[in-house]
Amino acid sequence: MDTGGWIIMICSVSAVVLLFIWCLVKVLTTPGESEHMHGFEQEPPDVAAQRSRDAHQ
C-alpha cells in the first residue's frame, strides 16, 4: 500500500475510534439519564395484555 492509502486508512480508523470513545464517554457521564430511560416499562405491554385476557377468562 502506498503512502496515500496509509494516510486514508489511519484517518478512517482514527475517526471511528474517536467516535466510539466519544459515544462511550457521553453514555457513561451523562447525569440523570436513568430517570429518562424510555422503553423500559415494569411489564412489557404484550405480557400485560395477556395477563388481562387471562384474568377475564
Buried (B, 14 or more C-beta within 10 A) or exposed (E): EEEEEEEEEEEEEEEEEEEEEEEEEEEEEEEEEEEEEEEEEEEEEEEEEEEEEEEEE
